[in-house]
């Protein structure tokens, strides 16, 4: 797959993300957002759909972020959103599964097309 800069965009796999637990997550400009916490899979495809990012000290807050168009570089996960947008994401409990309302709220916030419901 090619993006507008003619660089190849590689879909991040579950295995890659699983190996990156606690890796640094950075925004589109390379600013630190937090640490990778959990990976939520799409129920239909089994592919990663969302990640949670731990921010702040001593657990802080956990933020849901879409995995679509994320890139793994040097043990970092770069997501295609500005840090301000990520930190302004809706407060949703990370309890192992997103219900339909939570999922819709996240899709709306990130302007991501809806798909099958993801689960942890």
The first five atom37 places (N, CA, C, CB, O) and aatype in JSON, in Angstrom:
{
  "aatype": [20, 20, 20, 20, 20, 20, 20, 20, 20, 20, 20, 20, 20, 20, 20, 20, 20, 20, 20, 20, 20, 20, 20, 20, 20, 20, 20, 20, 20, 20, 20, 20, 20, 20, 20, 20, 20, 20, 20, 20, 20, 20, 20, 20, 20, 20, 20, 20, 20, 20, 20, 20, 20, 20, 20, 20, 20, 20, 20, 20, 20, 20, 20, 20, 20, 20, 20, 20, 20, 20, 20, 20, 20, 20, 20, 20, 20, 20, 20, 20, 20, 20, 20, 20, 20, 20, 20, 20, 20, 20, 20, 20, 20, 20, 20, 20, 20, 20, 20, 20, 20, 20, 20, 20, 20, 20, 20, 20, 20, 20, 20, 20, 20, 20, 20, 20, 20, 20, 20, 20],
  "atom_mask": [
    [1, 1, 1, 1, 1],
    [1, 1, 1, 1, 1],
    [1, 1, 1, 1, 1],
    [1, 1, 1, 1, 1],
    [1, 1, 1, 1, 1],
    [1, 1, 1, 1, 1],
    [1, 1, 1, 1, 1],
    [1, 1, 1, 1, 1],
    [1, 1, 1, 1, 1],
    [1, 1, 1, 1, 1],
    [1, 1, 1, 1, 1],
    [1, 1, 1, 1, 1],
    [1, 1, 1, 1, 1],
    [1, 1, 1, 1, 1],
    [1, 1, 1, 1, 1],
    [1, 1, 1, 1, 1],
    [1, 1, 1, 1, 1],
    [1, 1, 1, 1, 1],
    [1, 1, 1, 1, 1],
    [1, 1, 1, 1, 1],
    [1, 1, 1, 1, 1],
    [1, 1, 1, 1, 1],
    [1, 1, 1, 1, 1],
    [1, 1, 1, 1, 1],
    [1, 1, 1, 1, 1],
    [1, 1, 1, 1, 1],
    [1, 1, 1, 1, 1],
    [1, 1, 1, 1, 1],
    [1, 1, 1, 1, 1],
    [1, 1, 1, 1, 1],
    [1, 1, 1, 1, 1],
    [1, 1, 1, 1, 1],
    [1, 1, 1, 1, 1],
    [1, 1, 1, 1, 1],
    [1, 1, 1, 1, 1],
    [1, 1, 1, 1, 1],
    [1, 1, 1, 1, 1],
    [1, 1, 1, 1, 1],
    [1, 1, 1, 1, 1],
    [1, 1, 1, 1, 1],
    [1, 1, 1, 1, 1],
    [1, 1, 1, 1, 1],
    [1, 1, 1, 1, 1],
    [1, 1, 1, 1, 1],
    [1, 1, 1, 1, 1],
    [1, 1, 1, 1, 1],
    [1, 1, 1, 1, 1],
    [1, 1, 1, 1, 1],
    [1, 1, 1, 1, 1],
    [1, 1, 1, 1, 1],
    [1, 1, 1, 1, 1],
    [1, 1, 1, 1, 1],
    [1, 1, 1, 1, 1],
    [1, 1, 1, 1, 1],
    [1, 1, 1, 1, 1],
    [1, 1, 1, 1, 1],
    [1, 1, 1, 1, 1],
    [1, 1, 1, 1, 1],
    [1, 1, 1, 1, 1],
    [1, 1, 1, 1, 1],
    [1, 1, 1, 1, 1],
    [1, 1, 1, 1, 1],
    [1, 1, 1, 1, 1],
    [1, 1, 1, 1, 1],
    [1, 1, 1, 1, 1],
    [1, 1, 1, 1, 1],
    [1, 1, 1, 1, 1],
    [1, 1, 1, 1, 1],
    [1, 1, 1, 1, 1],
    [1, 1, 1, 1, 1],
    [1, 1, 1, 1, 1],
    [1, 1, 1, 1, 1],
    [1, 1, 1, 1, 1],
    [1, 1, 1, 1, 1],
    [1, 1, 1, 1, 1],
    [1, 1, 1, 1, 1],
    [1, 1, 1, 1, 1],
    [1, 1, 1, 1, 1],
    [1, 1, 1, 1, 1],
    [1, 1, 1, 1, 1],
    [1, 1, 1, 1, 1],
    [1, 1, 1, 1, 1],
    [1, 1, 1, 1, 1],
    [1, 1, 1, 1, 1],
    [1, 1, 1, 1, 1],
    [1, 1, 1, 1, 1],
    [1, 1, 1, 1, 1],
    [1, 1, 1, 1, 1],
    [1, 1, 1, 1, 1],
    [1, 1, 1, 1, 1],
    [1, 1, 1, 1, 1],
    [1, 1, 1, 1, 1],
    [1, 1, 1, 1, 1],
    [1, 1, 1, 1, 1],
    [1, 1, 1, 1, 1],
    [1, 1, 1, 1, 1],
    [1, 1, 1, 1, 1],
    [1, 1, 1, 1, 1],
    [1, 1, 1, 1, 1],
    [1, 1, 1, 1, 1],
    [1, 1, 1, 1, 1],
    [1, 1, 1, 1, 1],
    [1, 1, 1, 1, 1],
    [1, 1, 1, 1, 1],
    [1, 1, 1, 1, 1],
    [1, 1, 1, 1, 1],
    [1, 1, 1, 1, 1],
    [1, 1, 1, 1, 1],
    [1, 1, 1, 1, 1],
    [1, 1, 1, 1, 1],
    [1, 1, 1, 1, 1],
    [1, 1, 1, 1, 1],
    [1, 1, 1, 1, 1],
    [1, 1, 1, 1, 1],
    [1, 1, 1, 1, 1],
    [1, 1, 1, 1, 1],
    [1, 1, 1, 1, 1],
    [1, 1, 1, 1, 1],
    [1, 1, 1, 1, 1],
    [1, 1, 1, 1, 1]
  ],
  "atom_positions": [
    [[0.85, -1.16, 0.0], [0.0, 0.0, 0.0], [0.9, 1.23, 0.0], [-0.97, 0.0, 1.21], [1.93, 1.22, 0.66]],
    [[0.53, 2.28, -0.72], [1.31, 3.49, -0.82], [0.53, 4.65, -0.22], [1.7, 3.79, -2.28], [-0.69, 4.71, -0.37]],
    [[1.23, 5.59, 0.46], [0.54, 6.79, 0.92], [0.9, 7.94, 0.0], [0.91, 7.12, 2.39], [1.59, 7.74, -1.0]],
    [[0.44, 9.17, 0.33], [0.64, 10.31, -0.57], [2.09, 10.72, -0.73], [-0.15, 11.48, -0.07], [2.41, 11.46, -1.66]],
    [[2.99, 10.26, 0.14], [4.41, 10.59, 0.0], [5.16, 9.48, -0.73], [5.03, 10.83, 1.37], [6.39, 9.51, -0.79]],
    [[4.43, 8.52, -1.28], [5.0, 7.38, -2.0], [5.84, 6.46, -1.11], [5.84, 7.87, -3.14], [6.64, 5.68, -1.62]],
    [[5.66, 6.54, 0.2], [6.31, 5.6, 1.09], [5.35, 4.43, 1.3], [6.7, 6.26, 2.45], [4.14, 4.62, 1.32]],
    [[5.9, 3.24, 1.45], [5.05, 2.1, 1.68], [4.52, 2.13, 3.11], [5.8, 0.79, 1.4], [5.3, 2.3, 4.05]],
    [[3.21, 1.95, 3.27], [2.59, 1.9, 4.58], [2.36, 0.44, 4.9], [1.27, 2.72, 4.62], [1.7, -0.28, 4.14]],
    [[2.88, -0.02, 6.04], [2.76, -1.4, 6.44], [1.74, -1.49, 7.57], [4.13, -1.99, 6.86], [1.85, -0.75, 8.55]],
    [[0.77, -2.37, 7.44], [-0.22, -2.57, 8.49], [0.48, -3.23, 9.67], [-1.42, -3.44, 7.99], [1.21, -4.21, 9.51]],
    [[0.25, -2.69, 10.86], [0.87, -3.22, 12.06], [0.15, -4.49, 12.46], [0.83, -2.18, 13.21], [-1.07, -4.52, 12.54]],
    [[0.92, -5.55, 12.7], [0.32, -6.83, 13.05], [0.2, -6.99, 14.57], [1.16, -7.98, 12.47], [0.85, -6.28, 15.34]],
    [[-0.64, -7.93, 14.97], [-0.81, -8.23, 16.39], [0.51, -8.69, 17.0], [-1.89, -9.31, 16.58], [0.83, -8.32, 18.12]],
    [[1.27, -9.5, 16.26], [2.54, -10.01, 16.77], [3.5, -8.86, 17.05], [3.16, -10.99, 15.77], [4.17, -8.84, 18.08]],
    [[3.57, -7.89, 16.12], [4.44, -6.73, 16.33], [4.03, -5.98, 17.59], [4.4, -5.79, 15.11], [4.87, -5.65, 18.42]],
    [[2.74, -5.71, 17.72], [2.27, -4.95, 18.87], [2.46, -5.74, 20.16], [0.8, -4.58, 18.7], [2.8, -5.17, 21.19]],
    [[2.25, -7.05, 20.1], [2.45, -7.89, 21.28], [3.88, -7.85, 21.78], [2.06, -9.31, 20.97], [4.11, -7.91, 22.99]],
    [[4.82, -7.74, 20.87], [6.24, -7.67, 21.24], [6.62, -6.28, 21.74], [7.11, -8.03, 20.05], [7.7, -6.1, 22.3]],
    [[5.73, -5.31, 21.55], [6.04, -3.93, 21.91], [5.33, -3.47, 23.17], [5.68, -3.02, 20.77], [5.21, -2.27, 23.4]],
    [[4.85, -4.4, 24.0], [4.2, -3.99, 25.24], [5.11, -3.01, 25.97], [3.85, -5.21, 26.13], [6.3, -3.28, 26.12]],
    [[4.57, -1.91, 26.42], [5.27, -0.86, 27.15], [6.19, -0.02, 26.26], [6.07, -1.48, 28.27], [6.96, 0.8, 26.76]],
    [[6.1, -0.22, 24.95], [6.89, 0.61, 24.03], [6.34, 2.03, 24.03], [6.88, 0.02, 22.58], [5.18, 2.25, 24.37]],
    [[7.16, 2.96, 23.65], [6.74, 4.35, 23.57], [5.79, 4.54, 22.39], [7.97, 5.28, 23.43], [6.04, 4.02, 21.3]],
    [[4.71, 5.28, 22.61], [3.78, 5.65, 21.55], [3.98, 7.14, 21.3], [2.27, 5.32, 21.93], [3.95, 7.95, 22.23]],
    [[4.19, 7.49, 20.03], [4.4, 8.89, 19.66], [3.34, 9.33, 18.67], [5.82, 9.1, 19.08], [2.75, 8.51, 17.97]],
    [[3.12, 10.65, 18.63], [2.11, 11.18, 17.71], [2.69, 11.35, 16.32], [1.57, 12.52, 18.22], [3.82, 10.94, 16.05]],
    [[1.92, 11.95, 15.43], [2.32, 12.1, 14.03], [3.6, 12.91, 13.86], [1.2, 12.75, 13.25], [4.28, 12.78, 12.85]],
    [[3.93, 13.76, 14.83], [5.13, 14.58, 14.75], [6.27, 14.06, 15.61], [4.81, 16.0, 15.14], [7.31, 14.71, 15.73]],
    [[6.08, 12.88, 16.23], [7.14, 12.29, 17.04], [7.1, 12.68, 18.51], [8.45, 12.65, 16.48], [8.02, 12.34, 19.25]],
    [[6.06, 13.41, 18.95], [5.92, 13.79, 20.36], [5.41, 12.6, 21.17], [4.98, 15.0, 20.52], [4.49, 11.91, 20.75]],
    [[6.02, 12.38, 22.32], [5.63, 11.25, 23.17], [4.22, 11.43, 23.69], [6.61, 11.09, 24.33], [3.85, 12.5, 24.19]],
    [[3.41, 10.36, 23.57], [2.05, 10.34, 24.09], [2.01, 9.53, 25.38], [1.08, 9.75, 23.04], [1.41, 9.95, 26.36]],
    [[2.66, 8.36, 25.38], [2.66, 7.47, 26.53], [3.23, 6.12, 26.15], [1.24, 7.3, 27.09], [4.05, 6.02, 25.23]],
    [[2.8, 5.08, 26.86], [3.29, 3.71, 26.65], [2.18, 2.79, 26.18], [3.91, 3.16, 27.95], [1.04, 2.89, 26.65]],
    [[2.5, 1.9, 25.25], [1.54, 0.92, 24.74], [1.1, 0.0, 25.88], [2.15, 0.09, 23.58], [1.93, -0.52, 26.63]],
    [[-0.21, -0.17, 26.0], [-0.75, -0.99, 27.08], [-1.41, -2.25, 26.52], [-1.76, -0.19, 27.91], [-0.83, -3.33, 26.61]],
    [[-2.61, -2.12, 25.93], [-3.34, -3.27, 25.41], [-3.61, -3.11, 23.92], [-4.65, -3.46, 26.17], [-3.63, -2.0, 23.37]],
    [[-3.82, -4.26, 23.28], [-4.21, -4.3, 21.87], [-5.61, -4.88, 21.8], [-3.19, -5.14, 21.0], [-5.87, -5.95, 22.36]],
    [[-6.52, -4.19, 21.12], [-7.89, -4.66, 20.93], [-8.03, -5.1, 19.47], [-8.94, -3.55, 21.29], [-7.68, -4.36, 18.55]],
    [[-8.54, -6.32, 19.28], [-8.66, -6.91, 17.94], [-10.04, -6.71, 17.36], [-8.32, -8.38, 17.98], [-11.03, -6.62, 18.09]],
    [[-10.1, -6.63, 16.04], [-11.36, -6.58, 15.31], [-11.97, -7.98, 15.38], [-11.16, -6.1, 13.83], [-11.32, -8.95, 15.01]],
    [[-13.22, -8.08, 15.83], [-13.87, -9.39, 15.95], [-14.0, -10.11, 14.62], [-15.25, -9.23, 16.57], [-13.96, -11.34, 14.58]],
    [[-14.14, -9.37, 13.53], [-14.33, -9.98, 12.22], [-13.04, -10.48, 11.58], [-14.99, -9.02, 11.3], [-13.01, -11.56, 11.0]],
    [[-11.98, -9.68, 11.68], [-10.74, -10.02, 10.98], [-9.65, -10.58, 11.88], [-10.21, -8.81, 10.28], [-8.73, -11.24, 11.4]],
    [[-9.75, -10.32, 13.18], [-8.69, -10.74, 14.11], [-7.47, -9.84, 14.05], [-8.28, -12.16, 13.8], [-6.47, -10.1, 14.72]],
    [[-7.54, -8.78, 13.27], [-6.43, -7.82, 13.15], [-6.56, -6.74, 14.22], [-6.41, -7.19, 11.73], [-7.66, -6.47, 14.68]],
    [[-5.44, -6.13, 14.62], [-5.51, -5.04, 15.6], [-6.4, -3.9, 15.1], [-4.1, -4.51, 15.91], [-6.29, -3.48, 13.95]],
    [[-7.28, -3.41, 15.97], [-8.17, -2.3, 15.62], [-7.88, -1.08, 16.48], [-9.64, -2.72, 15.77], [-7.92, 0.05, 15.99]],
    [[-7.59, -1.3, 17.76], [-7.33, -0.22, 18.72], [-6.18, -0.61, 19.62], [-8.6, 0.1, 19.56], [-5.92, -1.8, 19.83]],
    [[-5.5, 0.39, 20.14], [-4.54, 0.17, 21.23], [-4.94, 1.1, 22.36], [-3.06, 0.42, 20.77], [-5.6, 2.11, 22.15]],
    [[-4.54, 0.74, 23.57], [-4.65, 1.68, 24.67], [-3.25, 2.16, 24.99], [-5.36, 1.05, 25.92], [-2.28, 1.4, 24.92]],
    [[-3.17, 3.44, 25.35], [-1.9, 4.09, 25.65], [-1.98, 4.61, 27.07], [-1.58, 5.25, 24.64], [-2.89, 5.35, 27.42]],
    [[-0.99, 4.21, 27.91], [-0.92, 4.71, 29.28], [-0.21, 6.05, 29.28], [-0.19, 3.7, 30.21], [0.89, 6.18, 28.73]],
    [[-0.83, 7.05, 29.88], [-0.22, 8.36, 29.96], [0.0, 8.72, 31.43], [-1.1, 9.43, 29.26], [-0.66, 8.17, 32.31]],
    [[0.9, 9.62, 31.68], [1.15, 10.09, 33.04], [1.91, 9.08, 33.87], [-0.15, 10.41, 33.72], [2.24, 7.99, 33.42]],
    [[2.18, 9.47, 35.1], [2.93, 8.63, 36.03], [1.99, 7.73, 36.82], [3.76, 9.49, 36.99], [0.81, 8.05, 37.0]],
    [[2.5, 6.62, 37.29], [1.76, 5.68, 38.14], [0.42, 5.27, 37.56], [1.55, 6.29, 39.5], [-0.61, 5.34, 38.23]],
    [[0.44, 4.86, 36.32], [-0.78, 4.38, 35.67], [-1.52, 5.46, 34.93], [-1.68, 3.76, 36.68], [-1.97, 5.25, 33.81]],
    [[-1.66, 6.64, 35.54], [-2.31, 7.77, 34.9], [-3.61, 7.39, 34.21], [-1.38, 8.38, 33.9], [-4.46, 6.7, 34.79]],
    [[-3.77, 7.84, 33.01], [-4.96, 7.61, 32.21], [-4.64, 6.65, 31.07], [-5.52, 8.94, 31.66], [-3.49, 6.6, 30.61]],
    [[-5.62, 5.89, 30.61], [-5.46, 5.04, 29.44], [-6.34, 5.59, 28.33], [-5.82, 3.56, 29.76], [-7.53, 5.83, 28.53]],
    [[-5.75, 5.77, 27.17], [-6.41, 6.37, 26.01], [-6.56, 5.33, 24.92], [-5.62, 7.6, 25.49], [-5.6, 4.61, 24.62]],
    [[-7.74, 5.23, 24.32], [-7.92, 4.39, 23.15], [-7.47, 5.16, 21.92], [-9.41, 3.94, 23.0], [-7.72, 6.36, 21.78]],
    [[-6.78, 4.46, 21.01], [-6.31, 5.05, 19.76], [-6.44, 4.01, 18.64], [-4.83, 5.56, 19.89], [-6.07, 2.86, 18.84]],
    [[-6.96, 4.41, 17.48], [-7.03, 3.47, 16.37], [-5.63, 3.05, 15.91], [-7.8, 4.08, 15.19], [-4.69, 3.83, 15.96]],
    [[-5.53, 1.81, 15.48], [-4.25, 1.3, 14.97], [-4.09, 1.59, 13.48], [-4.14, -0.21, 15.24], [-2.98, 1.55, 12.95]],
    [[-5.21, 1.86, 12.8], [-5.14, 2.12, 11.35], [-4.08, 3.16, 11.05], [-6.52, 2.58, 10.82], [-4.07, 4.24, 11.64]],
    [[-3.2, 2.85, 10.15], [-2.12, 3.72, 9.69], [-1.03, 3.97, 10.72], [-2.68, 5.01, 9.26], [-0.2, 4.86, 10.53]],
    [[-1.01, 3.21, 11.81], [0.1, 3.3, 12.76], [1.31, 2.62, 12.14], [-0.27, 2.63, 14.14], [1.18, 1.73, 11.3]],
    [[2.49, 3.06, 12.56], [3.73, 2.53, 12.02], [4.65, 2.18, 13.19], [4.42, 3.56, 11.06], [4.73, 2.94, 14.16]],
    [[5.33, 1.04, 13.11], [6.3, 0.65, 14.12], [7.68, 1.03, 13.6], [6.22, -0.89, 14.45], [8.1, 0.6, 12.53]],
    [[8.39, 1.86, 14.39], [9.73, 2.31, 14.03], [10.6, 2.28, 15.29], [9.7, 3.73, 13.4], [10.28, 2.95, 16.27]],
    [[11.69, 1.54, 15.26], [12.66, 1.55, 16.36], [12.0, 1.41, 17.73], [13.47, 2.82, 16.32], [12.22, 2.25, 18.61]],
    [[11.2, 0.37, 17.92], [10.51, 0.1, 19.18], [9.59, 1.22, 19.62], [11.51, -0.17, 20.27], [9.32, 1.39, 20.81]],
    [[9.11, 2.0, 18.66], [8.1, 3.02, 18.91], [6.91, 2.73, 18.02], [8.66, 4.46, 18.65], [7.04, 2.17, 16.93]],
    [[5.73, 3.11, 18.5], [4.53, 3.03, 17.69], [4.14, 4.48, 17.37], [3.36, 2.24, 18.42], [3.81, 5.25, 18.27]],
    [[4.18, 4.82, 16.09], [3.8, 6.17, 15.66], [2.38, 6.12, 15.13], [4.78, 6.73, 14.57], [2.07, 5.36, 14.21]],
    [[1.51, 6.95, 15.73], [0.11, 7.0, 15.32], [-0.15, 8.3, 14.57], [-0.84, 6.87, 16.56], [0.49, 9.31, 14.85]],
    [[-1.09, 8.29, 13.63], [-1.3, 9.45, 12.74], [-2.23, 10.54, 13.3], [-1.85, 8.96, 11.44], [-3.1, 11.04, 12.59]],
    [[-2.03, 10.88, 14.56], [-2.86, 11.9, 15.21], [-1.96, 12.81, 16.04], [-3.95, 11.25, 16.1], [-0.91, 12.37, 16.51]],
    [[-2.35, 14.08, 16.23], [-1.57, 14.97, 17.1], [-1.79, 14.6, 18.57], [-1.96, 16.44, 16.86], [-2.85, 14.11, 18.94]],
    [[-0.78, 14.84, 19.4], [-0.85, 14.49, 20.81], [-2.05, 15.15, 21.5], [0.44, 14.9, 21.52], [-2.67, 14.54, 22.37]],
    [[-2.38, 16.37, 21.12], [-3.52, 17.05, 21.75], [-4.83, 16.3, 21.49], [-3.63, 18.48, 21.22], [-5.68, 16.21, 22.37]],
    [[-4.98, 15.77, 20.28], [-6.19, 15.01, 19.96], [-6.24, 13.72, 20.77], [-6.25, 14.7, 18.44], [-7.28, 13.36, 21.31]],
    [[-5.1, 13.04, 20.86], [-5.06, 11.79, 21.61], [-5.41, 12.01, 23.08], [-3.67, 11.15, 21.49], [-6.18, 11.26, 23.67]],
    [[-4.83, 13.05, 23.67], [-5.08, 13.31, 25.09], [-6.49, 13.83, 25.34], [-4.06, 14.3, 25.61], [-6.95, 13.82, 26.48]],
    [[-7.17, 14.27, 24.29], [-8.56, 14.73, 24.42], [-9.57, 13.64, 24.11], [-8.8, 15.89, 23.52], [-10.77, 13.91, 24.07]],
    [[-9.1, 12.41, 23.89], [-9.99, 11.3, 23.53], [-11.0, 11.03, 24.65], [-9.18, 10.02, 23.24], [-10.73, 11.32, 25.82]],
    [[-12.16, 10.49, 24.29], [-13.19, 10.17, 25.3], [-12.65, 9.23, 26.38], [-14.42, 9.54, 24.63], [-11.82, 8.36, 26.11]],
    [[-13.14, 9.42, 27.6], [-12.8, 8.54, 28.74], [-13.61, 7.26, 28.61], [-13.07, 9.24, 30.12], [-14.83, 7.28, 28.76]],
    [[-12.94, 6.15, 28.34], [-13.61, 4.86, 28.21], [-12.83, 3.84, 29.03], [-13.73, 4.42, 26.71], [-11.6, 3.76, 28.92]],
    [[-13.54, 3.07, 29.83], [-12.89, 2.06, 30.68], [-12.24, 0.99, 29.8], [-13.92, 1.41, 31.64], [-12.81, 0.54, 28.81]],
    [[-11.04, 0.6, 30.18], [-10.31, -0.46, 29.48], [-10.57, -1.76, 30.21], [-8.76, -0.15, 29.39], [-9.72, -2.24, 30.97]],
    [[-11.74, -2.34, 29.98], [-12.14, -3.53, 30.72], [-12.19, -4.8, 29.88], [-13.49, -3.3, 31.34], [-12.87, -5.76, 30.22]],
    [[-11.45, -4.8, 28.76], [-11.37, -6.01, 27.96], [-12.23, -6.04, 26.73], [-11.7, -7.14, 28.79], [-11.99, -6.85, 25.84]],
    [[-13.26, -5.18, 26.66], [-14.12, -5.2, 25.48], [-14.8, -3.84, 25.34], [-15.18, -6.33, 25.58], [-15.18, -3.22, 26.34]],
    [[-14.94, -3.39, 24.11], [-15.67, -2.15, 23.84], [-17.12, -2.5, 23.52], [-15.03, -1.35, 22.66], [-17.38, -3.36, 22.68]],
    [[-18.06, -1.83, 24.18], [-19.45, -2.06, 23.78], [-19.74, -1.17, 22.57], [-20.44, -1.76, 24.96], [-18.92, -0.34, 22.2]],
    [[-20.91, -1.34, 21.96], [-21.23, -0.62, 20.72], [-21.24, 0.89, 20.9], [-22.57, -1.07, 20.2], [-20.78, 1.62, 20.02]],
    [[-21.75, 1.38, 22.03], [-21.78, 2.82, 22.27], [-20.38, 3.41, 22.4], [-22.6, 3.13, 23.53], [-20.09, 4.47, 21.86]],
    [[-19.51, 2.7, 23.13], [-18.13, 3.16, 23.31], [-17.4, 3.18, 21.96], [-17.38, 2.26, 24.31], [-16.69, 4.12, 21.63]],
    [[-17.6, 2.12, 21.22], [-16.98, 2.0, 19.91], [-17.43, 3.15, 18.99], [-17.32, 0.65, 19.27], [-16.6, 3.76, 18.31]],
    [[-18.72, 3.42, 18.97], [-19.25, 4.49, 18.12], [-18.69, 5.85, 18.55], [-20.78, 4.51, 18.18], [-18.37, 6.69, 17.7]],
    [[-18.58, 6.06, 19.85], [-18.02, 7.32, 20.36], [-16.57, 7.5, 19.88], [-18.07, 7.35, 21.91], [-16.17, 8.6, 19.49]],
    [[-15.79, 6.43, 19.91], [-14.41, 6.49, 19.44], [-14.33, 6.69, 17.94], [-13.66, 5.23, 19.84], [-13.53, 7.49, 17.45]],
    [[-15.16, 5.96, 17.18], [-15.18, 6.14, 15.73], [-15.5, 7.59, 15.37], [-16.21, 5.19, 15.08], [-14.86, 8.17, 14.5]],
    [[-16.48, 8.16, 16.06], [-16.86, 9.55, 15.8], [-15.72, 10.5, 16.15], [-18.12, 9.92, 16.6], [-15.4, 11.4, 15.37]],
    [[-15.1, 10.29, 17.29], [-14.04, 11.19, 17.74], [-12.86, 11.19, 16.77], [-13.56, 10.78, 19.14], [-12.35, 12.26, 16.41]],
    [[-12.44, 10.02, 16.34], [-11.28, 9.91, 15.45], [-11.65, 9.99, 13.97], [-10.54, 8.61, 15.72], [-10.77, 9.96, 13.1]],
    [[-12.94, 10.1, 13.68], [-13.41, 10.14, 12.29], [-12.92, 8.93, 11.51], [-12.95, 11.44, 11.6], [-12.44, 9.05, 10.38]],
    [[-13.05, 7.75, 12.14], [-12.65, 6.48, 11.54], [-13.91, 5.78, 11.06], [-11.85, 5.57, 12.56], [-14.94, 5.83, 11.74]],
    [[-13.85, 5.13, 9.89], [-14.99, 4.37, 9.41], [-15.27, 3.21, 10.35], [-14.75, 3.86, 7.98], [-14.35, 2.56, 10.85]],
    [[-16.54, 2.96, 10.58], [-16.92, 1.87, 11.47], [-16.66, 0.51, 10.85], [-18.38, 1.99, 11.85], [-16.71, 0.34, 9.63]],
    [[-16.37, -0.45, 11.7], [-16.15, -1.82, 11.27], [-16.71, -2.75, 12.33], [-14.63, -2.1, 11.03], [-17.44, -2.3, 13.21]],
    [[-16.39, -4.02, 12.28], [-16.85, -4.94, 13.31], [-16.32, -4.52, 14.68], [-16.41, -6.38, 13.0], [-15.27, -3.88, 14.76]],
    [[-17.03, -4.86, 15.72], [-16.64, -4.45, 17.07], [-15.33, -5.09, 17.5], [-17.74, -4.82, 18.07], [-15.17, -6.3, 17.39]],
    [[-14.37, -4.27, 17.98], [-13.12, -4.84, 18.46], [-13.25, -5.37, 19.89], [-12.01, -3.79, 18.4], [-14.13, -4.93, 20.64]],
    [[-12.4, -6.29, 20.25], [-12.35, -6.81, 21.61], [-10.89, -7.02, 21.98], [-13.17, -8.14, 21.75], [-10.04, -7.06, 21.1]],
    [[-10.61, -7.14, 23.24], [-9.22, -7.3, 23.7], [-8.74, -8.7, 23.41], [-9.09, -6.99, 25.21], [-7.6, -9.04, 23.72]]
  ]
}
